Amino acid sequence: MRKNIIFLLCLLLTGVCFGQKKFLIDEIITASSNDLRLSIGHHFAASEGSDFWLGNKSAALEISHGLTRRWGLGAYLGAQSYYVVADDEVRYRPAFSFGLATSFHFLPFFVLGAPHWDPYIMGKVGGCYVSTLHLEYAVGLGIGYYFNRHFGLFLEGNYGTTSLCEKEAESLSPLHPQCRIGLSYKL
């Protein structure tokens, strides 16, 4: 009887160890996934002391590395238009942005398989260079939909700051809503 109990305990421990090993292997496989994103975006900001809204379009390329199943970290590089107001004349200049982006995917807490939908919380911090370097940051929500293992679309809405306008050598970059839509490719 004693040998049977020891035998059953050994089988139970083997099953637990095998299950733990499978979980760790899945975590490592998921963590090694990279995500390449190409997006277009739009920024909406109220002009200071006026009733009209500034808006500009942007394009960005981002690569993200999944550190775990739920958390990714990456870098982005983008370009956008920039308004320069001087003597009641508006000129446009190109501005370039770069920085770090992070995302926290909360669906793996609830669904164990690989669903098509991917909701997440995101944040970014970086710089925008026009004639000088300006700080930019944002936090928001996003959702992705993957047609297969590699290709997908995503939509993000966030709130933050990006340099949009310069008036008489003073940068006006109030907090404003931003949205992005784009294509995603998992490597």
Accessible surface in RSA format (square Angstrom, percent):
REM  Atomic radii and reference values for relative SASA: ProtOr
REM  Chains: A
REM  Algorithm: Lee & Richards
REM  Probe-radius: 1.40
REM  Slices: 20
REM RES _ NUM      All-atoms   Total-Side   Main-Chain    Non-polar    All polar
REM                ABS   REL    ABS   REL    ABS   REL    ABS   REL    ABS   REL
RES MET A   1   173.39  89.8 132.98  88.0  40.41  96.2 112.68  95.8  60.71  80.4
RES ARG A   2   191.54  80.4 185.66  94.6   5.88  14.0  64.18  87.7 127.36  77.2
RES LYS A   3   174.26  85.0 168.85 103.6   5.41  12.9 114.06 102.7  60.20  64.1
RES ASN A   4    92.50  63.8  91.68  88.6   0.82   2.0  16.29  39.2  76.20  73.7
RES ILE A   5    87.07  49.5  86.71  64.6   0.36   0.9  86.98  62.6   0.09   0.2
RES ILE A   6    97.09  55.2  96.90  72.2   0.18   0.4  97.09  69.9   0.00   0.0
RES PHE A   7   123.41  61.7 119.85  74.2   3.56   9.3 123.27  74.7   0.14   0.4
RES LEU A   8   114.30  63.7 110.38  79.0   3.92   9.9 110.72  77.8   3.59   9.7
RES LEU A   9    96.39  53.7  96.00  68.7   0.39   1.0  96.32  67.6   0.07   0.2
RES CYS A  10    69.12  52.3  66.07  73.7   3.05   7.2  22.92  58.1  46.21  49.8
RES LEU A  11    97.36  54.2  89.20  63.8   8.17  20.5  89.70  63.0   7.66  20.6
RES LEU A  12   113.15  63.0 105.98  75.8   7.17  18.0 112.23  78.8   0.92   2.5
RES LEU A  13   111.34  62.0 111.22  79.6   0.11   0.3 111.34  78.2   0.00   0.0
RES THR A  14    87.26  62.1  81.98  83.1   5.27  12.6  64.26  86.3  22.99  34.8
RES GLY A  15    44.31  54.6   0.00   N/A  44.31  54.6  35.04  96.2   9.27  20.8
RES VAL A  16    93.88  61.8  85.01  77.0   8.86  21.4  91.50  79.5   2.38   6.4
RES CYS A  17    82.53  62.4  75.00  83.6   7.54  17.7  28.61  72.5  53.92  58.1
RES PHE A  18   139.27  69.7 135.01  83.6   4.26  11.1 138.74  84.1   0.53   1.5
RES GLY A  19    38.13  47.0   0.00   N/A  38.13  47.0  31.86  87.4   6.27  14.1
RES GLN A  20    97.53  54.5  93.79  68.5   3.74   8.9  32.68  69.6  64.85  49.2
RES LYS A  21   126.08  61.5 122.83  75.4   3.25   7.7  69.53  62.6  56.55  60.2
RES LYS A  22   115.10  56.2 111.69  68.5   3.41   8.1  82.63  74.4  32.48  34.6
RES PHE A  23    97.36  48.7  93.98  58.2   3.39   8.8  97.11  58.9   0.25   0.7
RES LEU A  24    88.12  49.1  88.12  63.0   0.00   0.0  88.12  61.9   0.00   0.0
RES ILE A  25    78.14  44.5  77.67  57.9   0.47   1.1  78.14  56.3   0.00   0.0
RES ASP A  26    43.96  30.8  42.12  41.9   1.84   4.4   8.00  18.8  35.96  35.9
RES GLU A  27    31.29  18.0  30.59  23.1   0.70   1.7  25.79  49.9   5.50   4.5
RES ILE A  28   119.58  68.0 117.04  87.2   2.54   6.1 118.77  85.5   0.81   2.2
RES ILE A  29   108.24  61.6 102.84  76.6   5.40  13.0 105.00  75.6   3.23   8.8
RES THR A  30    44.67  31.8  39.06  39.6   5.60  13.4  30.05  40.4  14.62  22.1
RES ALA A  31    20.57  18.9  20.06  31.0   0.51   1.2  20.13  28.3   0.44   1.2
RES SER A  32    72.35  61.1  55.90  74.6  16.45  37.9  40.37  86.0  31.98  44.8
RES SER A  33    34.39  29.1  29.39  39.2   5.00  11.5  22.69  48.3  11.70  16.4
RES ASN A  34    46.13  31.8  45.27  43.7   0.87   2.1   1.46   3.5  44.67  43.2
RES ASP A  35    14.69  10.3  14.48  14.4   0.21   0.5   7.78  18.3   6.91   6.9
RES LEU A  36    65.13  36.3  63.26  45.3   1.87   4.7  63.26  44.4   1.87   5.0
RES ARG A  37    15.97   6.7  15.50   7.9   0.46   1.1   2.64   3.6  13.33   8.1
RES LEU A  38   103.88  57.9 100.60  72.0   3.28   8.2 100.60  70.7   3.28   8.8
RES SER A  39     4.44   3.8   1.64   2.2   2.80   6.4   2.26   4.8   2.18   3.1
RES ILE A  40   114.43  65.1 113.34  84.4   1.09   2.6 113.47  81.7   0.96   2.6
RES GLY A  41    10.38  12.8   0.00   N/A  10.38  12.8   5.41  14.9   4.97  11.1
RES HIS A  42    43.26  23.6  42.60  29.6   0.66   1.7  28.94  29.8  14.31  16.7
RES HIS A  43    10.15   5.5  10.15   7.1   0.00   0.0   6.59   6.8   3.56   4.1
RES PHE A  44    82.20  41.1  82.20  50.9   0.00   0.0  82.20  49.8   0.00   0.0
RES ALA A  45     0.58   0.5   0.27   0.4   0.31   0.7   0.58   0.8   0.00   0.0
RES ALA A  46    50.52  46.4  42.91  66.2   7.61  17.3  42.91  60.4   7.61  20.1
RES SER A  47    19.61  16.6  14.29  19.1   5.31  12.2   1.89   4.0  17.72  24.8
RES GLU A  48   120.55  69.2  98.97  74.9  21.58  51.4  47.60  92.1  72.95  59.6
RES GLY A  49    88.85 109.6   0.00   N/A  88.85 109.6  45.17 124.0  43.68  97.8
RES SER A  50    47.13  39.8  23.38  31.2  23.75  54.7  21.77  46.3  25.36  35.5
RES ASP A  51   147.05 103.0 118.67 118.1  28.37  67.1  42.40  99.8 104.65 104.4
RES PHE A  52   115.53  57.8 107.91  66.8   7.61  19.8 114.26  69.3   1.27   3.6
RES TRP A  53   154.45  62.0 130.91  63.4  23.54  55.3 105.50  56.3  48.95  79.4
RES LEU A  54    21.20  11.8  18.49  13.2   2.71   6.8  20.68  14.5   0.52   1.4
RES GLY A  55    23.05  28.4   0.00   N/A  23.05  28.4   9.56  26.2  13.48  30.2
RES ASN A  56     4.14   2.9   0.01   0.0   4.13   9.9   4.14  10.0   0.00   0.0
RES LYS A  57   143.53  70.0 137.42  84.3   6.11  14.5 107.61  96.9  35.91  38.3
RES SER A  58    21.25  18.0  14.80  19.8   6.45  14.8  10.84  23.1  10.41  14.6
RES ALA A  59    47.89  44.0  45.30  69.9   2.59   5.9  45.98  64.7   1.91   5.1
RES ALA A  60    16.71  15.4  12.15  18.7   4.56  10.4  15.51  21.8   1.20   3.2
RES LEU A  61    89.71  50.0  86.29  61.7   3.42   8.6  86.29  60.6   3.42   9.2
RES GLU A  62    16.41   9.4  15.41  11.7   1.00   2.4   1.69   3.3  14.72  12.0
RES ILE A  63    83.29  47.4  81.75  60.9   1.53   3.7  81.80  58.9   1.49   4.0
RES SER A  64    17.06  14.4  16.06  21.4   1.00   2.3   7.67  16.3   9.39  13.2
RES HIS A  65    75.10  41.0  74.44  51.7   0.66   1.7  50.53  52.1  24.57  28.6
RES GLY A  66    13.79  17.0   0.00   N/A  13.79  17.0  11.37  31.2   2.42   5.4
RES LEU A  67    67.98  37.9  51.71  37.0  16.27  40.9  53.42  37.5  14.56  39.2
RES THR A  68    58.62  41.7  54.77  55.5   3.85   9.2  50.47  67.8   8.15  12.3
RES ARG A  69    51.26  21.5  40.14  20.5  11.12  26.5  11.68  16.0  39.59  24.0
RES ARG A  70    56.41  23.7  56.41  28.8   0.00   0.0   8.49  11.6  47.92  29.0
RES TRP A  71   107.93  43.3 106.66  51.6   1.26   3.0  98.03  52.3   9.89  16.0
RES GLY A  72     3.62   4.5   0.00   N/A   3.62   4.5   3.59   9.8   0.03   0.1
RES LEU A  73    69.80  38.9  65.84  47.1   3.96  10.0  65.89  46.3   3.91  10.5
RES GLY A  74    10.85  13.4   0.00   N/A  10.85  13.4  10.76  29.5   0.09   0.2
RES ALA A  75    45.90  42.2  43.64  67.3   2.26   5.1  43.78  61.6   2.12   5.6
RES TYR A  76    15.89   7.4   8.47   4.8   7.42  19.3  11.39   8.6   4.49   5.5
RES LEU A  77   112.24  62.5 109.60  78.4   2.64   6.6 109.60  77.0   2.64   7.1
RES GLY A  78     8.31  10.3   0.00   N/A   8.31  10.3   7.15  19.6   1.16   2.6
RES ALA A  79    43.74  40.2  39.76  61.4   3.98   9.0  40.60  57.2   3.13   8.3
RES GLN A  80    13.77   7.7   3.71   2.7  10.06  24.0   8.24  17.5   5.53   4.2
RES SER A  81    41.12  34.7  35.88  47.9   5.24  12.1  30.53  65.0  10.59  14.8
RES TYR A  82     0.05   0.0   0.00   0.0   0.05   0.1   0.00   0.0   0.05   0.1
RES TYR A  83    31.49  14.7  31.49  17.9   0.00   0.0  10.41   7.8  21.08  26.0
RES VAL A  84    10.09   6.6  10.09   9.1   0.00   0.0  10.09   8.8   0.00   0.0
RES VAL A  85    31.34  20.6  30.80  27.9   0.54   1.3  30.80  26.8   0.54   1.5
RES ALA A  86    35.44  32.6  32.13  49.6   3.31   7.5  33.10  46.6   2.34   6.2
RES ASP A  87   141.96  99.4 108.47 108.0  33.49  79.2  40.80  96.0 101.16 100.9
RES ASP A  88   147.28 103.2 112.53 112.0  34.75  82.2  34.52  81.2 112.76 112.5
RES GLU A  89   101.93  58.5  97.86  74.0   4.07   9.7  34.69  67.1  67.24  54.9
RES VAL A  90    79.68  52.4  55.93  50.6  23.75  57.2  55.93  48.6  23.75  64.4
RES ARG A  91   119.37  50.1 115.30  58.8   4.07   9.7  47.02  64.3  72.35  43.8
RES TYR A  92   145.21  67.8 118.15  67.2  27.05  70.4  81.31  61.1  63.90  78.8
RES ARG A  93    88.25  37.1  85.35  43.5   2.90   6.9  23.34  31.9  64.91  39.3
RES PRO A  94    92.23  67.2  82.86  75.5   9.37  34.0  85.75  70.8   6.47  40.2
RES ALA A  95     0.00   0.0   0.00   0.0   0.00   0.0   0.00   0.0   0.00   0.0
RES PHE A  96   104.44  52.3 104.44  64.7   0.00   0.0 104.44  63.3   0.00   0.0
RES SER A  97    10.98   9.3  10.98  14.6   0.00   0.0   0.53   1.1  10.45  14.6
RES PHE A  98    90.03  45.0  90.03  55.8   0.00   0.0  90.03  54.6   0.00   0.0
RES GLY A  99    14.66  18.1   0.00   N/A  14.66  18.1  11.03  30.3   3.63   8.1
RES LEU A 100   101.22  56.4  99.78  71.4   1.44   3.6 100.15  70.3   1.07   2.9
RES ALA A 101    10.73   9.9   7.33  11.3   3.40   7.7   9.29  13.1   1.44   3.8
RES THR A 102    50.41  35.9  47.64  48.3   2.77   6.6  49.37  66.3   1.04   1.6
RES SER A 103    18.18  15.4  16.55  22.1   1.63   3.8  11.50  24.5   6.68   9.4
RES PHE A 104    80.46  40.3  79.97  49.5   0.49   1.3  79.97  48.5   0.49   1.4
RES HIS A 105    31.92  17.4  31.92  22.2   0.00   0.0  20.40  21.0  11.52  13.4
RES PHE A 106    64.44  32.2  64.44  39.9   0.00   0.0  64.44  39.1   0.00   0.0
RES LEU A 107    34.84  19.4  34.84  24.9   0.00   0.0  34.84  24.5   0.00   0.0
RES PRO A 108    23.17  16.9  18.63  17.0   4.53  16.5  20.92  17.3   2.25  14.0
RES PHE A 109   114.93  57.5  85.02  52.7  29.91  77.8  86.78  52.6  28.15  80.6
RES PHE A 110   158.31  79.2 123.58  76.5  34.73  90.4 128.32  77.8  29.98  85.8
RES VAL A 111    62.15  40.9  57.12  51.7   5.04  12.1  60.26  52.4   1.89   5.1
RES LEU A 112   154.23  85.9 133.85  95.8  20.39  51.3 134.06  94.2  20.17  54.3
RES GLY A 113    53.22  65.6   0.00   N/A  53.22  65.6  39.48 108.3  13.75  30.8
RES ALA A 114   107.25  98.6  67.09 103.5  40.16  91.4  73.00 102.8  34.25  90.7
RES PRO A 115    60.30  43.9  34.19  31.2  26.11  94.9  45.16  37.3  15.14  94.1
RES HIS A 116    93.90  51.3  90.56  62.9   3.34   8.6  58.09  59.9  35.81  41.7
RES TRP A 117   137.30  55.1 135.22  65.5   2.07   4.9 111.95  59.7  25.35  41.1
RES ASP A 118    22.83  16.0  22.48  22.4   0.36   0.8  10.84  25.5  11.99  12.0
RES PRO A 119    26.80  19.5  26.80  24.4   0.00   0.0  26.80  22.1   0.00   0.0
RES TYR A 120     1.72   0.8   0.91   0.5   0.82   2.1   0.91   0.7   0.82   1.0
RES ILE A 121    84.65  48.2  83.27  62.0   1.38   3.3  83.27  60.0   1.38   3.7
RES MET A 122    12.60   6.5   8.74   5.8   3.86   9.2  11.58   9.8   1.02   1.4
RES GLY A 123    11.38  14.0   0.00   N/A  11.38  14.0  10.32  28.3   1.06   2.4
RES LYS A 124    37.84  18.5  27.07  16.6  10.77  25.6  13.02  11.7  24.82  26.4
RES VAL A 125    77.37  50.9  75.83  68.7   1.54   3.7  75.83  65.9   1.54   4.2
RES GLY A 126    16.02  19.8   0.00   N/A  16.02  19.8  13.98  38.4   2.03   4.6
RES GLY A 127     4.90   6.0   0.00   N/A   4.90   6.0   4.21  11.6   0.69   1.5
RES CYS A 128     0.00   0.0   0.00   0.0   0.00   0.0   0.00   0.0   0.00   0.0
RES TYR A 129   107.96  50.4 107.67  61.3   0.29   0.8  70.10  52.7  37.86  46.7
RES VAL A 130    12.57   8.3   0.43   0.4  12.14  29.2   0.71   0.6  11.86  32.2
RES SER A 131    64.07  54.1  37.77  50.4  26.30  60.6  30.49  64.9  33.58  47.0
RES THR A 132    71.46  50.8  67.64  68.6   3.82   9.1  42.64  57.3  28.82  43.6
RES LEU A 133   105.75  58.9  82.88  59.3  22.87  57.5  82.88  58.2  22.87  61.5
RES HIS A 134    27.77  15.2  24.10  16.7   3.67   9.4  15.04  15.5  12.73  14.8
RES LEU A 135   115.06  64.1  96.77  69.2  18.29  46.0  99.64  70.0  15.43  41.5
RES GLU A 136     1.32   0.8   1.32   1.0   0.00   0.0   0.00   0.0   1.32   1.1
RES TYR A 137    95.09  44.4  95.09  54.1   0.00   0.0  63.58  47.8  31.51  38.8
RES ALA A 138     2.11   1.9   0.00   0.0   2.11   4.8   0.63   0.9   1.48   3.9
RES VAL A 139   102.92  67.7 101.26  91.7   1.67   4.0 101.26  88.0   1.67   4.5
RES GLY A 140    14.53  17.9   0.00   N/A  14.53  17.9  13.75  37.7   0.78   1.7
RES LEU A 141   115.17  64.1 112.35  80.4   2.82   7.1 112.40  78.9   2.77   7.5
RES GLY A 142     8.66  10.7   0.00   N/A   8.66  10.7   4.38  12.0   4.29   9.6
RES ILE A 143    70.59  40.2  69.23  51.6   1.36   3.3  69.23  49.9   1.36   3.7
RES GLY A 144     1.97   2.4   0.00   N/A   1.97   2.4   1.97   5.4   0.00   0.0
RES TYR A 145    68.97  32.2  68.20  38.8   0.77   2.0  34.57  26.0  34.40  42.4
RES TYR A 146    18.14   8.5  18.12  10.3   0.02   0.0  16.15  12.1   1.99   2.5
RES PHE A 147   113.76  56.9  92.08  57.0  21.68  56.4  94.16  57.1  19.60  56.1
RES ASN A 148    81.58  56.3  67.69  65.4  13.89  33.4  39.14  94.2  42.44  41.0
RES ARG A 149   200.74  84.3 182.26  92.9  18.48  44.0  76.46 104.5 124.28  75.3
RES HIS A 150    75.77  41.4  75.77  52.7   0.00   0.0  51.95  53.5  23.82  27.7
RES PHE A 151   116.31  58.2 116.31  72.0   0.00   0.0 116.31  70.5   0.00   0.0
RES GLY A 152     2.98   3.7   0.00   N/A   2.98   3.7   0.00   0.0   2.98   6.7
RES LEU A 153    76.22  42.4  74.76  53.5   1.46   3.7  74.84  52.6   1.38   3.7
RES PHE A 154     4.54   2.3   0.83   0.5   3.71   9.6   4.16   2.5   0.38   1.1
RES LEU A 155    95.60  53.2  93.85  67.1   1.75   4.4  93.85  65.9   1.75   4.7
RES GLU A 156     4.23   2.4   3.17   2.4   1.06   2.5   0.65   1.3   3.58   2.9
RES GLY A 157    39.19  48.3   0.00   N/A  39.19  48.3  28.89  79.3  10.29  23.1
RES ASN A 158    11.99   8.3   2.13   2.1   9.87  23.8   5.21  12.5   6.78   6.6
RES TYR A 159   118.25  55.2 114.60  65.2   3.65   9.5  82.74  62.2  35.51  43.8
RES GLY A 160     0.78   1.0   0.00   N/A   0.78   1.0   0.78   2.1   0.00   0.0
RES THR A 161     9.33   6.6   9.33   9.5   0.00   0.0   7.92  10.6   1.41   2.1
RES THR A 162     0.96   0.7   0.93   0.9   0.03   0.1   0.86   1.2   0.10   0.1
RES SER A 163     0.13   0.1   0.13   0.2   0.00   0.0   0.00   0.0   0.13   0.2
RES LEU A 164     1.02   0.6   1.02   0.7   0.00   0.0   1.02   0.7   0.00   0.0
RES CYS A 165     5.36   4.1   5.36   6.0   0.00   0.0   0.00   0.0   5.36   5.8
RES GLU A 166    28.01  16.1  27.91  21.1   0.10   0.2   1.55   3.0  26.46  21.6
RES LYS A 167    96.04  46.9  94.40  57.9   1.64   3.9  42.41  38.2  53.62  57.1
RES GLU A 168   135.06  77.5 107.41  81.3  27.65  65.8  43.68  84.5  91.38  74.6
RES ALA A 169    99.71  91.7  61.04  94.2  38.67  88.0  65.10  91.7  34.62  91.7
RES GLU A 170   106.22  61.0 102.11  77.3   4.11   9.8  35.15  68.0  71.07  58.0
RES SER A 171    41.01  34.7  16.40  21.9  24.61  56.7  15.92  33.9  25.09  35.1
RES LEU A 172    20.33  11.3  18.69  13.4   1.64   4.1  20.04  14.1   0.28   0.8
RES SER A 173    41.16  34.8  22.81  30.4  18.35  42.3   0.89   1.9  40.27  56.4
RES PRO A 174    49.92  36.4  37.52  34.2  12.41  45.1  49.41  40.8   0.51   3.2
RES LEU A 175    91.38  50.9  71.53  51.2  19.85  49.9  71.53  50.2  19.85  53.4
RES HIS A 176     1.43   0.8   0.74   0.5   0.70   1.8   1.43   1.5   0.00   0.0
RES PRO A 177    55.75  40.6  55.75  50.8   0.00   0.0  55.75  46.0   0.00   0.0
RES GLN A 178     8.18   4.6   4.03   2.9   4.15   9.9   2.35   5.0   5.84   4.4
RES CYS A 179    48.63  36.8  47.82  53.3   0.81   1.9  18.63  47.2  30.00  32.4
RES ARG A 180    33.19  13.9  31.41  16.0   1.77   4.2  21.44  29.3  11.74   7.1
RES ILE A 181    91.75  52.2  91.33  68.0   0.43   1.0  91.33  65.8   0.43   1.2
RES GLY A 182    10.12  12.5   0.00   N/A  10.12  12.5  10.12  27.8   0.00   0.0
RES LEU A 183   107.98  60.1 106.92  76.5   1.07   2.7 106.98  75.1   1.01   2.7
RES SER A 184     3.39   2.9   0.40   0.5   2.98   6.9   1.43   3.0   1.96   2.7
RES TYR A 185    79.39  37.1  79.14  45.0   0.24   0.6  41.30  31.0  38.09  47.0
RES LYS A 186    60.19  29.4  60.16  36.9   0.03   0.1  36.57  32.9  23.61  25.2
RES LEU A 187   103.15  57.4  60.98  43.6  42.17 106.0  82.31  57.8  20.84  56.1
END  Absolute sums over single chains surface
CHAIN  1 A    11811.4      10289.4       1522.0       8536.9       3274.5
END  Absolute sums over all chains
TOTAL         11811.4      10289.4       1522.0       8536.9       3274.5
